[in-house]
Amino acid sequence: TEISTLSLHDALPIFDCMVKDAESKKFEAVILYTIDRFARNRFDAAYYKAKLKDCGVKVYYAKQDLGDGPEAILIESMMEGYAEYYSASLSRAVRAGQEENALHCKSNGQLPYGLTVAENRDIIPKPDEAQLVRRAFEMYALGSSAKQISDQLNAEGYRLRTGRKFQGQTIMTWFRNKRYKGTYTYGKYKQTEGAIPAIIDDKLWERVQLRLAESARCRPKYKAKEIYLLSPKIFCGCCGSAMYGESGTSRNGKLHTYYKCIAQKKHRAVCNKRTERK
């Protein structure tokens, strides 16, 4: 099987299949382009090469003939160490480059729908996509659901960059993305207001955020076959989050229905609120 630029160990489950076939004595040798194509680190390389050796399978390298003498063991070990060092060094350099880009509010990779990168790596709106993002925000602020918005865009023939149809969940991620209102974000802590040309103005952004907050507080009244009339109406006295209906079966098979704090359920906050019987 051709594995392109992936190492064998990265190309799971193909790699696992190869190991199983080696145990079944289906082949006698594995040929790699170079030493660093076998595994990500020296431990994995040593472990799986030993496993192949136990199965009577030899490992050859197309560009690196190490020979069969005892010195080949030392040379192979040194080259594997250098390959791991190079990978770690490259990773560090990439991270440093990303942090430098973040310092100057430059693009650090894939951008969301509606934004693109300029020649100087500045993040700028992509006009044809940006107008759809703005339209989605406006529709949601006026009361349309994310599914209704995605259905409308799909019906008009619009598609994502991949050619796939819009989904309601995709639209919902837009409403949380601060880059649309001009905020540059990197990781959990780097946020710079006004560093990107805004697609959504502050008033529209706030209207959408208010509706999202209201939707989060008003959970569905119905869960399975049970009716929880108080779901949109009661909130946790400890942390203020919405209480929603839930049920469970005891050891004797009896069904228990109750209300529970959603923040406690999803570990979004430290909350000691006990459940309330329905």
C-alpha atoms as one frame of an Amber mdcrd trajectory, in Angstrom:
protein
   0.000   0.000   0.000   1.363   3.417  -0.928   1.479   5.707   2.102   2.726
   8.903   0.441   4.563  11.226   2.867   3.134   9.658   6.033   5.349   7.517
   8.226   4.158   3.947   8.541   3.312   4.450  12.206   1.233   7.555  11.359
  -0.775   5.631   8.767  -2.917   3.671  11.224  -4.724   1.308  10.815  -2.522
   0.340   7.847   0.432  -0.037  10.191  -1.496  -2.350  12.557  -2.562  -4.416
   9.574   1.084  -4.766   8.515   2.109  -5.963  11.985  -0.676  -8.568  12.030
   0.322  -9.781   8.570   3.920 -10.055   9.758   2.774 -12.278  12.634   0.990
 -14.449  10.050   4.231 -14.769   8.033   2.659 -13.172   4.949   5.832 -11.326
   3.897   9.561 -11.244   4.568  10.541  -7.581   4.388   9.385  -3.985   4.829
  10.966  -1.387   2.528  10.979   2.269   3.593  12.237   5.311   1.744  14.328
   6.561   4.681  14.776   5.739   8.375  12.509   8.544   9.617   9.504   7.125
   7.718   8.984   4.281  10.208   7.917   5.929  13.486   7.586   9.250  15.296
  10.172   8.475  17.978  12.956   6.056  18.865  10.860   4.087  21.363   8.179
   3.223  18.805  10.836   2.477  16.200  12.729   0.085  18.503   9.547  -1.636
  19.733   8.006  -2.318  16.338  11.273  -3.211  14.643  11.886  -5.767  17.388
   8.385  -7.109  16.850   8.989  -7.456  13.112  12.342  -9.096  13.769  10.666
 -11.667  16.019   8.387 -12.461  13.082  11.350 -12.937  10.767  10.710  -9.679
   8.878  13.640  -7.471   7.856  13.503  -3.669   7.433  15.287  -2.072   4.470
  15.749   1.577   3.470  15.686   2.564  -0.191  17.982   5.599   0.209  20.129
   4.409   3.109  22.011   1.130   2.794  23.226   0.374   6.309  24.647  -3.030
   5.507  24.402  -6.146   7.689  27.357  -5.626  10.047  27.119  -4.757  13.773
  28.013  -1.130  13.015  24.658  -0.829  11.219  22.937  -0.980  14.625  24.881
   2.064  15.846  24.380   4.015  12.601  20.642   3.308  12.558  20.275   4.368
  16.201  22.146   7.638  15.558  20.069   8.417  12.476  16.817   7.722  14.323
  17.963  10.052  17.112  18.776  12.777  14.607  15.382  12.327  12.897  13.584
  12.705  16.229  15.690  15.770  17.068  14.913  17.328  13.684  11.181  16.720
  14.175  11.218  18.283  17.661  13.326  21.219  16.441  10.983  21.820  13.512
   7.972  21.709  15.837   9.591  24.306  18.105  10.364  26.550  15.135   6.775
  26.278  13.901   5.421  27.229  17.335   7.815  30.179  17.499   6.643  31.322
  14.084   3.005  31.037  15.124   3.641  33.064  18.278   5.437  35.720  16.223
   2.453  35.865  13.856   0.112  36.180  16.826   2.187  39.034  18.230   1.538
  41.004  15.036  -2.041  39.689  14.566  -1.164  37.769  11.396  -2.836  34.633
  10.044  -1.766  31.403  11.721  -3.388  28.848   9.471  -6.907  27.943   8.413
  -9.435  30.740   8.696 -13.213  30.475   9.174 -15.696  30.982   6.380 -15.863
  34.651   5.449 -12.217  35.473   6.134  -9.094  35.075   4.028  -5.412  36.022
   4.206  -3.696  38.852   2.323  -0.204  38.690   0.828   1.289  40.193   3.989
  -0.598  37.545   6.045  -3.115  40.069   7.379  -6.589  38.624   7.951  -9.197
  40.291   5.753 -12.846  39.608   4.806 -13.555  37.544   1.713 -16.380  39.602
   0.153 -18.599  36.841  -1.303 -18.397  34.747   1.874 -18.514  37.698   4.268
 -21.884  38.825   2.945 -23.329  35.358   3.701 -21.933  35.453   7.233 -23.431
  38.908   7.775 -26.744  37.720   6.355 -26.775  34.708   8.705 -26.221  36.994
  11.715 -29.036  39.288  10.594 -31.465  36.396  10.047 -30.678  34.915  13.449
 -31.094  38.279  15.174 -34.544  38.582  13.545 -35.652  35.188  14.845 -34.638
  32.546  12.305 -33.090  29.339  13.624 -29.662  28.104  12.548 -31.304  25.250
  10.630 -33.629  27.632   8.811 -30.637  29.774   7.858 -28.612  26.802   6.570
 -31.610  25.470   4.632 -32.112  28.878   3.010 -28.465  29.177   1.974 -28.468
  25.637   0.597 -31.694  26.265  -1.333 -30.076  29.285  -2.995 -27.174  27.136
  -4.143 -24.497  28.350  -1.727 -21.947  25.835  -0.463 -19.020  25.654   1.949
 -15.464  25.837   0.645 -15.342  22.044   0.572 -18.409  21.930  -1.646 -20.557
  20.484   1.126 -23.905  21.895   2.186 -24.307  24.216   5.162 -25.439  22.647
   8.432 -27.154  24.295  11.369 -24.216  23.450  13.632 -21.840  25.189  11.228
 -23.933  28.344  11.373 -23.979  28.202  15.186 -20.167  28.202  15.329 -20.177
  31.476  13.388 -22.182  33.194  16.106 -19.430  32.480  18.694 -16.458  33.429
  16.510 -15.115  36.781  17.718 -13.011  37.233  14.592 -16.153  38.219  12.723
 -16.448  41.323  14.917 -12.800  42.244  14.411 -11.141  40.511  17.374  -7.901
  38.651  16.676  -7.671  35.454  18.739  -4.815  33.023  19.307  -5.078  30.217
  21.835  -6.948  30.861  25.066  -5.384  34.151  26.080  -4.393  36.230  23.034
  -7.243  38.555  22.046  -6.754  41.901  20.304  -9.798  44.044  19.613 -10.021
  45.786  16.245  -7.075  43.926  14.717  -9.222  42.480  11.881 -11.640  44.364
   9.613 -15.031  43.552  11.136 -17.708  41.713   9.179 -20.260  42.149  11.981
 -20.775  45.469  13.758 -20.985  45.629  17.559 -24.760  46.163  17.705 -25.549
  43.128  15.545 -23.005  41.040  17.457 -24.624  41.937  20.790 -28.121  41.173
  19.487 -27.010  37.706  18.424 -25.189  37.080  21.723 -28.301  38.057  23.680
 -30.394  35.597  21.717 -27.807  32.853  22.210 -27.828  33.515  25.958 -31.614
  33.414  26.047 -31.639  30.135  24.122 -29.145  28.662  26.576 -31.363  29.607
  29.507 -34.533  28.262  27.917 -33.952  24.559  27.582 -36.515  22.297  25.865
 -39.609  21.398  27.854 -39.606  17.817  26.602 -37.038  15.103  27.178 -37.872
  11.627  25.842 -41.476  10.867  26.835 -41.447  12.972  29.974 -42.762  16.526
  30.099 -40.708  19.062  32.082 -42.875  22.161  32.224 -40.458  24.140  34.414
 -37.367  23.714  32.193 -37.572  27.207  30.674 -38.647  28.799  33.947 -36.363
  27.713  36.790 -32.703  28.496  37.370 -30.057  27.291  39.796 -29.980  29.292
  43.037 -26.282  28.519  43.421 -24.786  29.609  40.069 -27.736  30.993  38.098
 -27.572  28.459  35.256 -30.674  26.879  33.773 -32.190  23.794  35.409 -33.283
  21.128  32.966 -35.237  17.908  33.198 -33.582  14.537  33.556 -34.561  11.033
  34.568 -32.918   7.932  35.959 -33.802   4.393  36.978 -33.026   3.063  40.454
 -31.874  -0.465  41.259 -35.434  -1.639  41.786 -36.391  -0.405  38.318 -38.328
   2.645  39.473 -38.131   5.726  37.249 -37.137   8.978  38.972 -37.616  12.359
  37.304 -35.926  15.536  38.481 -34.371  18.872  37.512 -30.601  19.363  37.448
 -28.279  22.376  37.017 -26.854  22.349  33.480 -23.550  23.939  34.563 -23.024
  21.140  37.076 -23.947  18.532  34.484 -21.493  19.873  31.896 -18.809  20.854
  34.463 -18.930  24.488  33.354 -18.933  25.771  36.915 -18.340  24.624  40.485
 -21.913  24.155  41.645 -23.159  22.256  44.705 -26.842  22.442  43.818 -28.638
  19.180  44.514 -31.222  17.846  42.082 -34.855  18.792  42.632 -37.616  16.226
  42.290 -39.927  16.954  39.394
